[in-house]
C-alpha cells in the first residue's frame, strides 16, 4: 500500500455498529490486532432514527440479525418506506441499500423466508432489489452451516446499488457442502462447493448454457417478476426424474414365496431347539 492507502485503511475504511457492547469490544480489539487503529465502531441501533448514514460506503458485508425485538417508533422512516415492517432481516436489507453509494456492492446472509415470504414487505424488498438495483446472485446454503448455534436455512444475496435497475438475469446456486460436516460438530471434510461458487461467479456469462437441472443456472428477470419476485431456487430448479425399472410381478411374487419358505423353515428349527432345551432352560 501507499502511505495514503494505509492512512485510509487504518482509519476510515471499516465501519460497524452494534447494540451489544461485548460485540463492539471484540470487534475493536480484533481490528486493533490487525493494526486498524482508528475504525468507526460505535454503539448504535443501525435501523433506528439515530442512524442517518446514506450513500457513504462502497462495500457492505453483513450477517444481519434474523429476529429480535425492535421498537416500531424508533425505526427510521426511510427504511419503512422500502419495507414497512418490524422484521429485522427486511429492515437491514433496506438499510444496506441506503448505506451504499451508487455502484456499491453488498453480500449479505438472509434467512430463507426473505426469498419467498408472501407478506407485502417481503415482496416489496425483493421487488426493490430486482427492479431498482442489480441483483446479481442468490446462493442457497444448507441448513447446518450455522450449527451448533442455529439450524435455520439461509442464503447469500449479492447485489449492486444502481437506483436505475440493471437486473437482467439472476444467478442461482444450490450450495450443498461448505467444507465442514453439517452436524453440531462441524468437522472439516473434503467436499466443498465454495471454490466452485467463486470460480463460477467470476464467469457468469459461461452460466447461460447451464440447465435448470444443474447446481447453478441463470434465471431471466421477467420470469422472477412473474413469480412475485420469488427468489427461492426451488421455484426455478427442474428435477430430472429417472424412471425405475422393476422386475415382473411374477418374479417379485416368486421371491416373496422363497422368503416365506425360509422364514417357516427357520421358525420350525427355532421351535425344535426351544423344545429340546425344556421348560427350565435359560435360553
C-alpha positions in Angstrom: 0.0 0.0 0.0 1.0 3.6 -0.5 1.0 5.8 2.6 -2.3 7.4 1.5 -3.9 4.0 1.1 -2.7 2.8 4.5 -4.0 6.0 6.1 -7.4 5.2 4.8 -7.2 1.5 5.6 -6.1 2.1 9.2 -8.7 4.8 10.0 -11.9 5.2 8.0 -12.0 2.1 5.8 -14.0 0.0 8.3 -17.3 0.9 10.0 -19.6 -1.1 12.2 -22.5 -0.6 14.6 -24.0 -2.9 17.3 -26.3 -2.7 20.2 -24.2 -5.3 22.1 -21.2 -3.7 23.9 -19.4 -7.1 24.1 -19.5 -7.4 20.3 -18.2 -3.9 20.0 -15.2 -4.6 22.2 -14.4 -7.9 20.4 -14.6 -6.1 17.0 -12.4 -3.1 18.1 -9.9 -5.5 19.6 -9.7 -7.7 16.5 -9.2 -4.6 14.3 -6.5 -3.2 16.6 -4.6 -6.5 16.5 -4.5 -6.1 12.7 -3.2 -2.5 13.0 -6.5 -0.9 12.3 -6.0 1.8 14.9 -9.0 4.1 14.5 -12.0 2.3 13.0 -15.5 3.7 13.3 -17.0 1.0 15.7 -19.9 2.6 17.6 -22.8 1.7 19.9 -25.8 2.4 17.7 -29.1 0.8 16.7 -28.5 0.5 12.9 -32.1 0.7 11.8 -33.2 3.5 14.2 -33.6 7.2 13.6 -30.2 7.8 15.2 -28.5 6.3 12.1 -28.8 8.8 9.3 -25.9 7.5 7.2 -26.7 7.3 3.5 -24.8 6.8 0.3 -21.4 6.5 2.1 -19.9 3.0 1.5 -18.6 1.1 -1.5 -18.9 -2.4 0.1 -21.3 -3.9 2.6 -20.6 -7.4 4.1 -23.2 -8.5 6.7 -24.9 -11.2 8.6 -27.8 -9.2 10.0 -30.0 -10.4 12.9 -32.8 -12.7 11.8 -35.1 -12.0 14.8 -35.3 -9.8 17.8 -37.5 -7.1 19.4 -37.5 -3.7 17.9 -39.4 -0.5 18.8 -41.6 0.3 15.8 -41.5 4.0 16.7 -37.7 4.1 16.6 -37.4 2.6 13.0 -36.1 5.2 10.5 -38.8 6.4 8.2 -36.8 6.0 5.0 -36.4 2.3 5.8 -40.2 1.8 6.4 -40.8 3.4 3.0 -38.9 0.5 1.4 -40.2 -2.3 3.7 -42.9 -1.3 6.1 -42.3 -4.0 8.7 -40.8 -4.7 12.1 -38.9 -7.8 10.8 -35.2 -7.0 11.3 -34.0 -9.1 8.3 -36.1 -7.0 5.9 -35.2 -3.6 7.6 -31.5 -4.4 7.4 -31.8 -5.2 3.6 -33.3 -1.8 3.2 -30.5 -0.3 5.3 -27.8 -1.9 3.2 -29.3 -0.3 0.1 -29.4 3.1 1.8 -25.8 2.9 3.2 -24.2 2.2 -0.2 -23.0 4.7 -2.8 -24.3 4.2 -6.3 -22.2 1.3 -7.7 -21.6 0.0 -4.2 -21.8 -3.8 -3.7 -23.4 -5.9 -1.0 -23.1 -9.5 0.0 -25.4 -10.4 2.9 -26.8 -13.5 4.6 -30.6 -13.7 5.0 -32.9 -16.4 6.3 -34.7 -18.4 3.6 -38.0 -16.7 4.4 -36.8 -13.5 2.9 -36.6 -15.3 -0.5 -40.2 -16.4 -0.7 -42.2 -14.7 2.1 -45.6 -13.7 0.9 -46.2 -10.6 3.0 -46.3 -7.2 1.4 -43.0 -6.2 3.0 -41.2 -9.3 1.7 -42.4 -8.7 -1.8 -41.6 -5.0 -1.6 -37.9 -5.5 -0.7 -37.4 -8.2 -3.3 -39.0 -6.0 -6.0 -36.8 -3.1 -4.9 -33.7 -5.3 -5.4 -34.8 -6.7 -8.8 -36.3 -3.6 -10.4 -34.4 -0.7 -9.0 -30.9 -2.2 -8.5 -28.8 -5.0 -9.9 -29.4 -8.3 -8.1 -26.6 -10.5 -9.2 -26.8 -13.8 -7.3 -28.8 -15.8 -4.8 -26.7 -18.6 -3.2 -28.7 -21.0 -1.1 -26.8 -22.6 1.7 -27.5 -25.8 3.6 -29.3 -25.5 6.9 -26.4 -26.8 9.0 -23.8 -24.0 8.2 -24.5 -22.1 11.5 -24.7 -25.1 13.8 -24.5 -25.6 16.7 -25.9 -22.1 17.2 -28.8 -22.2 14.7 -30.2 -24.7 12.2 -32.1 -22.1 10.1 -31.7 -22.4 6.3 -30.0 -19.3 4.8 -28.9 -17.7 1.6 -26.4 -15.1 0.4 -27.8 -12.2 -1.6 -25.3 -10.4 -3.8 -26.3 -7.1 -5.4 -25.1 -3.7 -6.7 -26.8 -0.5 -5.8 -27.7 1.4 -9.0 -31.0 3.2 -8.3 -31.6 2.6 -12.0 -32.2 -1.1 -12.4 -29.8 -3.3 -14.2 -31.0 -6.8 -13.3 -31.3 -8.9 -16.5 -30.5 -12.4 -15.2 -30.1 -13.6 -11.6 -27.6 -16.4 -10.9 -28.8 -19.1 -8.6 -26.5 -21.6 -6.9 -27.5 -24.5 -4.6 -24.6 -24.9 -2.2 -24.7 -28.5 -0.7 -21.5 -28.6 1.2 -19.1 -25.9 2.6 -16.1 -27.9 3.7 -17.5 -28.9 7.1 -20.0 -31.5 8.3 -23.5 -30.2 8.7 -24.0 -31.6 12.2 -23.2 -29.9 15.6 -19.6 -30.9 15.4 -18.9 -29.1 12.1 -15.8 -31.3 11.4 -13.7 -30.5 8.4 -14.4 -32.6 5.3 -13.0 -32.7 1.8 -16.3 -31.8 -0.1 -16.6 -28.0 -0.5 -18.7 -26.0 -3.0 -17.3 -22.6 -2.1 -14.3 -22.7 -4.6 -16.7 -23.7 -7.3 -19.1 -20.8 -6.4 -16.2 -18.3 -6.5 -14.9 -19.6 -9.9 -18.4 -19.6 -11.5 -19.4 -16.2 -10.1 -16.4 -14.6 -11.8 -17.6 -16.0 -15.2 -21.3 -15.7 -15.1 -21.5 -15.4 -18.9 -20.4 -19.1 -19.0 -23.5 -20.0 -17.0 -26.0 -19.1 -19.7 -26.0 -22.6 -21.2 -26.5 -24.3 -17.8 -29.7 -26.3 -17.5 -32.2 -25.9 -14.6 -31.4 -29.4 -13.5 -27.8 -28.4 -12.7 -26.4 -27.0 -9.4 -26.3 -23.4 -10.8 -28.1 -21.6 -13.5 -29.3 -18.1 -14.6 -33.0 -17.0 -14.4 -34.3 -14.0 -16.5 -35.7 -11.1 -14.6 -39.0 -11.3 -16.4 -39.6 -14.8 -15.0 -38.7 -13.7 -11.5 -41.1 -10.8 -11.7 -43.9 -13.0 -13.0 -43.5 -15.2 -9.8 -44.0 -12.3 -7.3 -40.2 -11.8 -7.2 -39.8 -15.2 -5.6 -36.0 -15.8 -5.1 -36.1 -19.4 -3.9 -34.1 -21.7 -6.1 -36.7 -24.4 -5.8 -39.1 -22.1 -7.7 -37.0 -22.4 -10.8 -35.0 -25.6 -10.4 -36.1 -28.5 -12.5 -35.9 -32.0 -11.1 -34.9 -34.7 -13.5 -36.9 -37.9 -12.8 -35.2 -41.1 -13.8 -37.7 -44.0 -14.3 -37.0 -47.1 -12.2 -37.5 -50.4 -13.9 -38.9 -53.1 -11.6 -38.8 -56.9 -12.3 -42.1 -58.6 -13.5 -44.8 -59.2 -10.9 -44.4 -62.9 -11.2 -40.7 -62.7 -10.3 -41.5 -60.5 -7.2 -44.1 -63.0 -6.1 -41.7 -65.9 -6.5 -39.1 -64.1 -4.4 -41.7 -63.4 -1.7 -42.7 -67.1 -1.6 -39.0 -68.2 -1.3 -38.5 -65.8 1.6 -41.7 -67.1 3.2 -40.4 -70.7 2.9 -37.0 -69.7 4.5 -38.9 -68.0 7.4 -41.1 -71.1 8.0 -38.0 -73.4 7.9 -36.1 -71.2 10.4 -39.1 -70.9 12.6 -39.6 -74.7 12.8 -35.9 -75.1 13.6 -36.2 -72.5 16.4 -39.2 -74.3 17.8 -37.3 -77.6 17.8 -34.4 -76.1 19.7 -36.6 -74.5 22.3 -38.5 -77.8 22.8 -35.2 -79.7 23.2 -34.0 -77.3 25.9 -37.1 -78.0 28.1 -39.2 -75.6 30.3 -36.3 -75.0 32.7 -34.0 -73.7 30.1 -32.3 -70.3 30.4 -32.3 -69.9 26.6 
